[in-house]
Amino acid sequence: MSAEQYRVVFDGELVPGMSVDAVRSNLAKLFKSDSSKVDQLFNNGPVNIKRDLGAAEADRYIQALERAGARARKELEAPQGIVLTLVEEEPSQINTGIAQMECPKCGHLQAPSIQCTSCGVVIEKYLARQALQANESALAVDTLSAGQPYAPPRAQVGEPISEHGDLKVFTTQGRIGRLRYLAWSISLMTAALGLWMIASMTLAVSVVAGAILIGIFGLGFLVVSVQIGVQRLHDLGWSGWFMLLNLVPVVGTLFPLVMLLMPGNQGPNRFGAPQPPNSRAVKVLAALWLLVPVGGIVAAIALPALS
């Protein structure tokens, strides 16, 4: 083995694809040094990283630096004046540099090596992965700061859809299921019956006033019926304009059965989140619809007998 001594010199050259910030960070971890000393490597021209090394040891130092993203070279030792290094030294001693390297992942101190003897990580791959992540983060920040229209959003866009939608009778927004559609319909019919009685009594007193009330109550009943029907169609994932099918001959007699019997979408659809679970009152009101056909049958049997 040659007895010649070498020194490791760094000129500020970086491995292609590595950024200055990433290399500075890697060198600070590798040498376990502060940023001010690492900055000297990039601001003062050629810098002696380590001196008085054998050829094989100098090659190991160069490999470790290259894994960190810095390209260095070895030179034969020659008498030097002032030497800039990363390690403080006593005035009367020759600079000995850093005899150990620190694993950038676990911090284990060891002689320069490809793999950490403590955690087993391959140092070159780990540093390359860290540098790639740092470059991607810097690129994302630069893209956003430049106001690129195609930059991916970094904040939450819009508001998350809630688990259940809000219930509002007098609107065409939102969704209702089959039972709630029945419950709201029977409530509407009950209210309409009471208002019809008021309008009838008013009609007996004043024809004009009674006719006006009948028109107002009839229009209100129609509007609320459409609103409830539209919400039921939304639960199916259909547009509210399908309500116009009720005006088509033949189809208009079958379409209400479709609205009543067809189940709605289980999860959120384009009209919003599904309705809340049916309450006991909704189930009771929906069950009252059974009295309608039963009452019709009883009336059909009783009326001929009375006559």
Residue frames relative to the residue before (quaternion, step in Angstrom):
aa qw qx qy qz dx dy dz
M 1.0000 0.0000 0.0000 0.0000 0.00 0.00 0.00
S 0.5080 -0.6686 0.4508 0.3028 3.58 -0.88 0.91
A 0.3811 -0.7240 0.5331 0.2152 3.54 -1.10 0.78
E 0.4325 0.7037 -0.4663 0.3166 3.57 1.26 0.06
Q 0.3065 -0.7454 0.5695 0.1618 3.53 -1.12 0.76
Y 0.1729 -0.7918 0.5829 0.0570 3.53 -1.08 0.83
R 0.2070 -0.7287 0.6298 0.1719 3.48 -1.33 0.27
V 0.3705 -0.7016 0.5680 0.2189 3.57 -1.22 0.65
V 0.0919 -0.8154 0.5714 -0.0157 3.58 -0.66 1.20
F 0.1490 -0.7781 0.6074 0.0583 3.55 -0.99 0.94
D 0.2096 -0.8098 0.5422 0.0796 3.59 -0.75 1.13
G 0.6233 -0.5456 0.3533 0.4348 3.60 1.22 0.05
E 0.4927 0.6608 -0.4351 0.3624 3.60 1.26 0.08
L 0.2447 -0.7831 0.5618 0.1060 3.58 -0.98 0.91
V 0.5641 -0.5523 0.4848 0.3764 3.53 -1.27 0.42
P 0.5508 -0.6245 0.4254 0.3543 3.65 -0.85 0.83
G 0.7764 0.3152 -0.2568 0.4815 3.56 -0.96 0.94
M 0.6469 0.4938 -0.3201 0.4850 3.60 1.25 -0.18
S 0.3489 -0.7283 0.5532 0.2046 3.56 -1.04 0.82
V 0.6366 -0.5410 0.3868 0.3905 3.57 -1.23 0.49
D 0.6599 0.5142 -0.3196 0.4449 3.60 0.89 -0.86
A 0.6573 0.5049 -0.3184 0.4601 3.58 0.96 -0.83
V 0.6611 0.4964 -0.3117 0.4684 3.61 0.95 -0.85
R 0.6259 0.5278 -0.3435 0.4600 3.62 0.95 -0.76
S 0.6572 0.5023 -0.3131 0.4666 3.56 0.94 -0.85
N 0.6647 0.5050 -0.3082 0.4563 3.59 0.95 -0.88
L 0.6708 0.4941 -0.3075 0.4597 3.59 0.95 -0.84
A 0.6186 0.5380 -0.3507 0.4527 3.59 1.04 -0.70
K 0.6651 0.4752 -0.3003 0.4915 3.58 1.02 -0.75
L 0.6607 0.5273 -0.3102 0.4349 3.57 0.95 -0.88
F 0.7758 0.3433 -0.1746 0.4998 3.58 0.88 -0.96
K 0.3113 -0.7581 0.5076 0.2657 3.58 1.33 -0.20
S 0.4429 0.6757 -0.4402 0.3917 3.51 0.88 1.06
D 0.5354 -0.6186 0.4553 0.3511 3.57 -1.24 0.33
S 0.6888 -0.5283 0.3234 0.3766 3.54 -1.27 0.43
S 0.6059 0.5772 -0.3687 0.4047 3.60 1.06 -0.66
K 0.6809 0.4650 -0.2961 0.4822 3.60 1.00 -0.78
V 0.6267 0.5259 -0.3435 0.4612 3.57 1.04 -0.70
D 0.6227 0.5546 -0.3439 0.4317 3.60 1.03 -0.75
Q 0.5848 0.5922 -0.3756 0.4077 3.59 1.12 -0.56
L 0.5896 0.5916 -0.3683 0.4084 3.57 1.12 -0.56
F 0.7519 0.3993 -0.1982 0.4857 3.58 1.12 -0.68
N 0.7278 0.4595 -0.2265 0.4559 3.59 1.23 -0.29
N 0.7558 0.3995 -0.1978 0.4796 3.62 1.18 -0.24
G 0.6093 -0.5694 0.3679 0.4114 3.60 1.07 0.52
P 0.8074 -0.2129 0.1608 0.5262 3.62 -1.11 -0.59
V 0.0667 -0.7970 0.6002 -0.0101 3.56 -0.89 1.02
N 0.3732 -0.7036 0.5590 0.2306 3.57 -0.99 0.88
I 0.2540 -0.7855 0.5493 0.1295 3.56 -0.52 1.17
K 0.7878 -0.0772 0.0996 0.6030 3.57 0.97 -0.93
R 0.1573 -0.7992 0.5773 0.0572 3.53 -1.01 0.86
D 0.8072 0.2947 -0.2239 0.4599 3.52 -1.42 0.22
L 0.3935 0.7041 -0.4885 0.3327 3.54 0.77 1.07
G 0.4837 -0.6050 0.5377 0.3330 3.51 -1.28 0.47
A 0.6883 -0.4922 0.3232 0.4237 3.56 -1.24 0.34
A 0.6806 0.4874 -0.3028 0.4557 3.62 0.85 -0.92
E 0.6696 0.4966 -0.3058 0.4599 3.59 0.94 -0.86
A 0.6270 0.5267 -0.3344 0.4665 3.59 1.04 -0.72
D 0.6334 0.5273 -0.3280 0.4617 3.59 1.05 -0.77
R 0.6381 0.5235 -0.3329 0.4561 3.60 1.02 -0.75
Y 0.6354 0.5197 -0.3267 0.4685 3.57 1.02 -0.78
I 0.6510 0.5144 -0.3168 0.4595 3.58 0.96 -0.88
Q 0.6487 0.5136 -0.3200 0.4616 3.60 1.00 -0.79
A 0.6498 0.5127 -0.3202 0.4609 3.58 0.96 -0.83
L 0.6583 0.4999 -0.3108 0.4692 3.59 0.99 -0.80
E 0.6562 0.5086 -0.3189 0.4571 3.58 0.98 -0.79
R 0.6178 0.5263 -0.3519 0.4665 3.60 1.07 -0.62
A 0.6675 0.4775 -0.2939 0.4899 3.56 1.18 -0.56
G 0.6201 -0.5737 0.3342 0.4179 3.58 1.26 -0.10
A 0.6498 0.4981 -0.3170 0.4787 3.64 1.25 0.04
R 0.2600 -0.7646 0.5717 0.1444 3.56 -0.88 0.95
A 0.0222 -0.7986 0.6004 -0.0342 3.56 -0.75 1.13
R 0.2431 -0.7507 0.5929 0.1605 3.55 -1.31 0.13
K 0.3406 -0.7177 0.5580 0.2399 3.55 -1.23 0.35
E 0.0951 -0.7824 0.6152 0.0209 3.52 -1.11 0.82
L 0.5641 -0.5759 0.4632 0.3683 3.52 -1.20 0.52
E 0.5263 -0.6410 0.4558 0.3229 3.53 -1.01 0.83
A 0.0297 0.7567 -0.6520 0.0371 3.50 -1.16 0.78
P 0.6190 -0.5354 0.3802 0.4309 3.63 -1.07 0.45
Q 0.1222 -0.8091 0.5747 0.0127 3.54 -0.84 1.05
G 0.4471 -0.6468 0.5401 0.3001 3.50 -1.25 0.44
I 0.8065 -0.0886 0.1150 0.5732 3.55 -0.51 -1.18
V 0.1375 -0.7960 0.5885 0.0327 3.57 -0.81 1.06
L 0.2434 -0.7605 0.5881 0.1286 3.58 -0.90 0.96
T 0.0617 0.7949 -0.5975 0.0856 3.58 -0.69 1.12
L 0.5868 -0.5765 0.4469 0.3516 3.50 -1.37 0.09
V 0.7197 0.4194 -0.2301 0.5032 3.61 1.22 -0.30
E 0.4301 -0.6825 0.5248 0.2717 3.53 -0.93 0.91
E 0.0739 -0.8054 0.5879 0.0136 3.61 -1.01 0.74
E 0.5639 -0.5789 0.4698 0.3553 3.49 -1.31 0.43
P 0.5970 -0.6045 0.3829 0.3627 3.61 -0.97 0.76
S 0.7284 0.4442 -0.2482 0.4588 3.59 0.98 -0.73
Q 0.6743 0.4831 -0.2955 0.4738 3.59 1.26 -0.08
I 0.4889 -0.6138 0.5298 0.3218 3.54 -1.27 0.49
N 0.5575 -0.6252 0.4270 0.3406 3.56 -0.97 0.85
T 0.1795 -0.8061 0.5599 0.0672 3.57 -0.77 1.09
G 0.4277 -0.7350 0.4494 0.2737 3.59 1.27 0.04
I 0.6386 -0.4918 0.4160 0.4211 3.54 -1.21 -0.62
A 0.2936 -0.7987 0.5060 0.1406 3.57 -0.56 1.17
Q 0.7747 0.2562 -0.1428 0.5602 3.58 1.19 -0.36
M 0.2671 -0.7236 0.6081 0.1877 3.51 -1.33 0.37
E 0.3486 -0.7305 0.5545 0.1934 3.54 -1.20 0.59
C 0.4710 -0.6552 0.5082 0.3012 3.55 -0.94 0.89
P 0.4155 -0.7393 0.4656 0.2528 3.62 -0.65 1.01
K 0.6679 0.4967 -0.3123 0.4579 3.61 1.18 -0.30
C 0.8325 0.1879 -0.0788 0.5152 3.59 0.67 -1.09
G 0.4933 -0.6905 0.4154 0.3275 3.64 1.25 -0.20
H 0.4057 0.7242 -0.4753 0.2916 3.60 1.24 0.18
L 0.3160 -0.7436 0.5623 0.1760 3.58 -0.95 0.95
Q 0.1823 0.7666 -0.5943 0.1610 3.55 -0.89 1.00
A 0.6396 -0.4824 0.4102 0.4359 3.54 -1.31 0.10
P 0.6416 -0.5300 0.3651 0.4173 3.61 -1.10 0.57
S 0.1439 0.7828 -0.5820 0.1667 3.55 -0.78 1.11
I 0.5955 -0.5714 0.4265 0.3701 3.56 -1.26 0.38
Q 0.8023 0.1998 -0.0673 0.5584 3.57 0.99 -0.86
C 0.4803 -0.6498 0.5064 0.3011 3.57 -1.11 0.72
T 0.3863 -0.7435 0.5005 0.2179 3.57 -0.83 0.99
S 0.6453 0.5203 -0.3231 0.4567 3.60 1.26 -0.22
C 0.8222 0.1982 -0.0940 0.5253 3.60 0.59 -1.13
G 0.4813 -0.7148 0.4067 0.3033 3.59 1.25 -0.18
V 0.4591 0.6919 -0.4578 0.3176 3.62 1.22 0.00
V 0.4041 -0.6648 0.5673 0.2702 3.57 -1.13 0.71
I 0.4110 -0.7770 0.4178 0.2299 3.55 -0.29 1.32
E 0.6443 0.5344 -0.3363 0.4315 3.58 0.91 -0.83
K 0.6826 0.4757 -0.2931 0.4710 3.60 0.88 -0.90
Y 0.6449 0.5293 -0.3268 0.4441 3.57 0.99 -0.83
L 0.6758 0.4849 -0.2943 0.4706 3.59 0.91 -0.91
A 0.6403 0.5194 -0.3321 0.4582 3.58 1.02 -0.76
R 0.6536 0.5062 -0.3141 0.4668 3.57 1.01 -0.79
Q 0.6438 0.5128 -0.3164 0.4717 3.59 1.00 -0.80
A 0.6612 0.5014 -0.3100 0.4640 3.56 0.97 -0.83
L 0.6326 0.5287 -0.3324 0.4580 3.60 1.03 -0.76
Q 0.6529 0.5061 -0.3120 0.4693 3.58 0.97 -0.84
A 0.6467 0.5129 -0.3218 0.4640 3.58 1.00 -0.79
N 0.6523 0.5089 -0.3164 0.4641 3.58 1.02 -0.80
E 0.6480 0.5155 -0.3209 0.4599 3.60 1.00 -0.80
S 0.6482 0.5096 -0.3203 0.4665 3.58 0.99 -0.79
A 0.6606 0.4996 -0.3074 0.4685 3.57 0.95 -0.87
L 0.6439 0.5202 -0.3241 0.4580 3.58 1.03 -0.78
A 0.6443 0.5203 -0.3277 0.4547 3.59 1.00 -0.80
V 0.6523 0.5062 -0.3145 0.4684 3.59 0.99 -0.82
D 0.6565 0.5090 -0.3157 0.4586 3.57 0.97 -0.85
T 0.6440 0.5316 -0.3229 0.4455 3.57 1.00 -0.83
L 0.6758 0.4852 -0.2941 0.4706 3.55 0.95 -0.88
S 0.6728 0.4998 -0.3076 0.4504 3.57 0.92 -0.84
A 0.6567 0.5030 -0.3128 0.4667 3.58 1.15 -0.54
G 0.4474 -0.7234 0.4318 0.3001 3.57 1.26 -0.07
Q 0.2201 0.7935 -0.5388 0.1776 3.58 1.03 0.72
P 0.4363 -0.7231 0.4612 0.2721 3.62 -0.77 0.92
Y 0.7202 0.4371 -0.2523 0.4760 3.60 1.16 -0.48
A 0.3895 0.7136 -0.4936 0.3089 3.58 1.20 0.28
P 0.4846 -0.6692 0.4624 0.3217 3.61 -0.91 0.82
P 0.5098 -0.6496 0.4578 0.3294 3.62 -0.98 0.75
R 0.2674 -0.7755 0.5539 0.1421 3.56 -1.03 0.83
A 0.6911 0.3838 -0.2768 0.5463 3.56 1.26 -0.11
Q 0.6452 -0.5175 0.3905 0.4042 3.52 -1.26 0.33
V 0.2508 -0.7718 0.5718 0.1202 3.55 -0.84 1.04
G 0.8251 0.1020 -0.1085 0.5450 3.55 -0.70 1.08
E 0.5143 -0.6202 0.4897 0.3333 3.52 -1.29 -0.10
P 0.5191 -0.6440 0.4465 0.3413 3.61 -0.96 0.75
I 0.5029 -0.6384 0.4912 0.3135 3.54 -1.13 0.72
S 0.4247 -0.7105 0.4997 0.2551 3.56 -0.83 0.98
E 0.6628 -0.5267 0.3567 0.3950 3.54 -1.26 0.39
H 0.7960 0.0767 -0.0269 0.5998 3.59 1.02 -0.81
G 0.4629 -0.6898 0.4894 0.2655 3.53 -1.12 0.71
D 0.5648 -0.5810 0.4619 0.3608 3.55 -1.31 0.28
L 0.3312 -0.7358 0.5611 0.1847 3.54 -1.13 0.74
K 0.1310 0.7622 -0.6209 0.1277 3.57 -0.76 1.11
V 0.3887 -0.7483 0.4923 0.2159 3.54 -0.69 1.10
F 0.7859 0.3575 -0.1728 0.4740 3.56 0.72 -1.07
T 0.6024 0.4950 -0.3991 0.4825 3.57 0.60 1.21
T 0.3916 -0.6923 0.5472 0.2606 3.55 -1.29 0.34
Q 0.5425 0.5912 -0.4030 0.4401 3.57 1.29 0.29
G 0.7240 0.4360 -0.3096 0.4358 3.56 -1.17 0.56
R 0.3812 -0.7134 0.5557 0.1922 3.52 -1.42 -0.05
I 0.0150 -0.7607 0.6471 0.0485 3.56 -1.25 0.54
G 0.4471 -0.7014 0.4982 0.2447 3.54 -1.16 0.69
R 0.7652 -0.3950 0.2587 0.4376 3.53 -1.35 -0.08
L 0.6890 0.4740 -0.3029 0.4569 3.60 0.80 -0.94
R 0.6732 0.4769 -0.3112 0.4718 3.60 0.90 -0.82
Y 0.5907 0.5540 -0.3630 0.4609 3.59 1.12 -0.59
L 0.6581 0.4907 -0.3014 0.4851 3.60 1.00 -0.81
A 0.6675 0.5153 -0.3029 0.4441 3.57 0.92 -0.96
W 0.6835 0.4687 -0.2978 0.4738 3.58 0.88 -0.88
S 0.6377 0.5408 -0.3307 0.4377 3.59 1.03 -0.75
I 0.6841 0.4636 -0.3044 0.4737 3.59 0.90 -0.85
S 0.6059 0.5299 -0.3558 0.4749 3.60 1.12 -0.60
L 0.6494 0.5115 -0.3164 0.4653 3.57 0.99 -0.83
M 0.6631 0.5029 -0.3085 0.4607 3.59 0.95 -0.84
T 0.6295 0.5260 -0.3345 0.4639 3.58 1.05 -0.74
A 0.6589 0.4929 -0.3032 0.4806 3.57 0.96 -0.87
A 0.6462 0.5200 -0.3208 0.4573 3.59 0.99 -0.81
L 0.6300 0.5343 -0.3360 0.4525 3.59 1.03 -0.75
G 0.6555 0.5033 -0.3084 0.4710 3.59 0.98 -0.85
L 0.6736 0.4832 -0.2991 0.4726 3.58 0.96 -0.85
W 0.6147 0.5427 -0.3466 0.4556 3.58 1.10 -0.64
M 0.6287 0.5233 -0.3352 0.4675 3.57 1.02 -0.73
I 0.6377 0.5149 -0.3244 0.4722 3.60 1.01 -0.82
A 0.6714 0.4934 -0.3015 0.4635 3.58 0.93 -0.89
S 0.6341 0.5317 -0.3335 0.4516 3.60 1.04 -0.73
M 0.6607 0.4894 -0.3125 0.4758 3.58 0.97 -0.83
T 0.6361 0.5131 -0.3256 0.4756 3.58 1.04 -0.72
L 0.6283 0.5508 -0.3308 0.4387 3.56 1.05 -0.77
A 0.6321 0.5362 -0.3335 0.4491 3.57 1.12 -0.68
V 0.6824 0.4622 -0.2776 0.4937 3.57 1.14 -0.62
S 0.7978 -0.0178 0.0700 0.5985 3.56 0.90 -1.02
V 0.4106 -0.7264 0.4954 0.2416 3.55 -0.64 1.11
V 0.6644 0.5115 -0.3113 0.4471 3.61 0.90 -0.88
A 0.6850 0.4721 -0.2912 0.4723 3.58 0.81 -0.98
G 0.6524 0.5160 -0.3199 0.4535 3.59 0.97 -0.82
A 0.6571 0.5082 -0.3143 0.4595 3.57 0.97 -0.82
I 0.6313 0.5259 -0.3338 0.4621 3.58 1.04 -0.78
L 0.6634 0.4991 -0.3104 0.4631 3.61 0.91 -0.89
I 0.6379 0.5237 -0.3334 0.4556 3.58 0.96 -0.82
G 0.6551 0.5080 -0.3135 0.4631 3.60 0.98 -0.82
I 0.6685 0.4965 -0.3027 0.4636 3.58 0.92 -0.91
F 0.6836 0.4815 -0.2899 0.4656 3.60 0.85 -0.96
G 0.6505 0.5181 -0.3228 0.4519 3.59 1.00 -0.79
L 0.6562 0.5035 -0.3083 0.4699 3.56 0.98 -0.85
G 0.6472 0.5172 -0.3185 0.4607 3.58 0.99 -0.83
F 0.6386 0.5240 -0.3210 0.4633 3.58 1.00 -0.85
L 0.6536 0.5166 -0.3123 0.4566 3.59 0.97 -0.84
V 0.6705 0.5089 -0.3048 0.4456 3.60 0.88 -0.95
V 0.6897 0.4646 -0.2909 0.4731 3.60 0.84 -0.95
S 0.6118 0.5441 -0.3548 0.4514 3.61 1.03 -0.67
V 0.6529 0.4991 -0.3111 0.4773 3.57 0.99 -0.84
Q 0.6451 0.5276 -0.3292 0.4441 3.61 0.93 -0.83
I 0.6609 0.4888 -0.3050 0.4809 3.57 0.93 -0.86
G 0.6650 0.5110 -0.3085 0.4489 3.58 0.94 -0.87
V 0.6347 0.5266 -0.3317 0.4581 3.58 0.99 -0.79
Q 0.6514 0.5043 -0.3215 0.4669 3.61 0.94 -0.79
R 0.6264 0.5207 -0.3361 0.4728 3.58 1.08 -0.67
L 0.6508 0.4990 -0.3147 0.4780 3.60 0.99 -0.77
H 0.6087 0.5448 -0.3493 0.4591 3.59 1.06 -0.68
D 0.6247 0.5409 -0.3424 0.4472 3.59 1.03 -0.70
L 0.6658 0.4743 -0.2847 0.5006 3.58 1.19 -0.54
G 0.5107 -0.6419 0.4196 0.3887 3.57 1.27 -0.26
W 0.5575 0.6107 -0.3749 0.4191 3.59 1.28 0.27
S 0.5657 -0.5840 0.4634 0.3524 3.53 -1.27 0.44
G 0.5705 -0.6127 0.4332 0.3337 3.56 -1.16 0.61
W 0.5425 0.6310 -0.4003 0.3839 3.59 1.22 -0.35
F 0.5245 0.6277 -0.4184 0.3947 3.60 1.22 -0.25
M 0.4831 0.6583 -0.4404 0.3732 3.60 1.23 -0.19
L 0.5895 0.5921 -0.3670 0.4088 3.59 1.14 -0.52
L 0.5313 0.6263 -0.4118 0.3949 3.59 1.22 -0.31
N 0.5666 0.5973 -0.3887 0.4137 3.59 1.17 -0.40
L 0.6563 0.5067 -0.3075 0.4669 3.61 1.21 -0.37
V 0.5767 0.5874 -0.3773 0.4243 3.61 1.26 -0.25
P 0.5007 -0.6564 0.4622 0.3238 3.62 -0.82 0.88
V 0.8068 0.2100 -0.2279 0.5031 3.55 -1.17 0.78
V 0.6968 0.4431 -0.2739 0.4931 3.60 0.72 -1.06
G 0.6548 0.5425 -0.3119 0.4239 3.56 1.00 -0.81
T 0.6466 0.4989 -0.3315 0.4723 3.60 1.20 -0.35
L 0.7158 0.4329 -0.2452 0.4899 3.60 1.17 -0.51
F 0.6060 0.6083 -0.3635 0.3615 3.58 1.03 -0.71
P 0.6158 0.5364 -0.3767 0.4373 3.68 0.94 -0.62
L 0.6225 0.5273 -0.3455 0.4638 3.60 1.11 -0.62
V 0.6114 0.5387 -0.3448 0.4660 3.58 1.09 -0.69
M 0.6612 0.5049 -0.2998 0.4669 3.58 0.94 -0.92
L 0.6983 0.4895 -0.2694 0.4474 3.56 1.04 -0.77
L 0.7867 0.3755 -0.1706 0.4594 3.58 0.92 -0.91
M 0.6420 0.5518 -0.3439 0.4064 3.62 1.02 -0.62
P 0.4063 -0.7237 0.4965 0.2544 3.65 -0.76 0.97
G 0.4751 -0.6810 0.4855 0.2734 3.55 -1.15 0.62
N 0.6772 -0.4626 0.3728 0.4341 3.56 -1.35 0.03
Q 0.5091 -0.6766 0.4475 0.2878 3.56 -1.01 0.85
G 0.8029 0.2282 -0.1111 0.5394 3.58 0.83 -0.93
P 0.7551 -0.3404 0.2660 0.4932 3.59 -1.24 -0.31
N 0.0823 -0.7654 0.6338 0.0753 3.56 -1.15 0.61
R 0.7690 -0.3849 0.2263 0.4575 3.60 -1.21 -0.14
F 0.6700 0.4786 -0.3008 0.4812 3.59 1.26 -0.20
G 0.7355 -0.4117 0.2270 0.4878 3.59 1.24 0.16
A 0.7184 -0.4230 0.3397 0.4353 3.51 -1.39 -0.22
P 0.5944 -0.5735 0.4104 0.3865 3.61 -1.16 0.43
Q 0.6388 -0.5388 0.3944 0.3822 3.55 -1.30 0.38
P 0.5793 -0.5524 0.4458 0.4007 3.61 -1.20 0.33
P 0.6566 -0.4930 0.3693 0.4352 3.61 -1.21 0.31
N 0.5571 -0.6218 0.4410 0.3293 3.57 -1.11 0.73
S 0.3675 -0.7219 0.5448 0.2167 3.55 -0.95 0.93
R 0.6826 -0.4647 0.3559 0.4376 3.58 -1.30 0.11
A 0.6280 0.5441 -0.3373 0.4425 3.59 1.00 -0.78
V 0.6344 0.5229 -0.3298 0.4640 3.58 1.01 -0.81
K 0.6706 0.4994 -0.3034 0.4570 3.59 0.90 -0.88
V 0.6486 0.5108 -0.3233 0.4625 3.60 1.01 -0.78
L 0.6712 0.4949 -0.3003 0.4630 3.59 0.91 -0.93
A 0.6447 0.5101 -0.3282 0.4652 3.59 1.00 -0.77
A 0.6473 0.5250 -0.3214 0.4497 3.58 1.04 -0.75
L 0.5805 0.6000 -0.3739 0.4039 3.60 1.16 -0.52
W 0.5315 0.6252 -0.4097 0.3986 3.57 1.23 -0.36
L 0.5616 0.6014 -0.3920 0.4114 3.60 1.17 -0.42
L 0.6065 0.5682 -0.3605 0.4235 3.57 1.18 -0.51
V 0.5718 0.6142 -0.3840 0.3851 3.61 1.14 -0.51
P 0.7230 0.3850 -0.2816 0.4997 3.66 0.68 -0.88
V 0.6164 0.5397 -0.3592 0.4470 3.59 1.05 -0.69
G 0.6526 0.5064 -0.3078 0.4722 3.59 0.97 -0.86
G 0.6385 0.5282 -0.3299 0.4522 3.59 1.02 -0.72
I 0.6516 0.5066 -0.3139 0.4692 3.54 1.00 -0.83
V 0.6522 0.5122 -0.3146 0.4619 3.57 0.93 -0.90
A 0.6613 0.5011 -0.3154 0.4605 3.59 0.94 -0.87
A 0.6429 0.5304 -0.3281 0.4448 3.60 0.99 -0.82
I 0.6875 0.4610 -0.2856 0.4829 3.56 1.08 -0.68
A 0.7115 0.4917 -0.2677 0.4248 3.57 0.92 -0.96
L 0.6554 0.5552 -0.3337 0.3885 3.61 0.86 -0.86
P 0.6705 0.4625 -0.3375 0.4717 3.67 0.81 -0.76
A 0.6384 0.5298 -0.3407 0.4424 3.60 1.02 -0.69
L 0.6607 0.5067 -0.3114 0.4580 3.58 1.02 -0.76
S 0.6740 0.4791 -0.3043 0.4728 3.52 1.08 -0.70
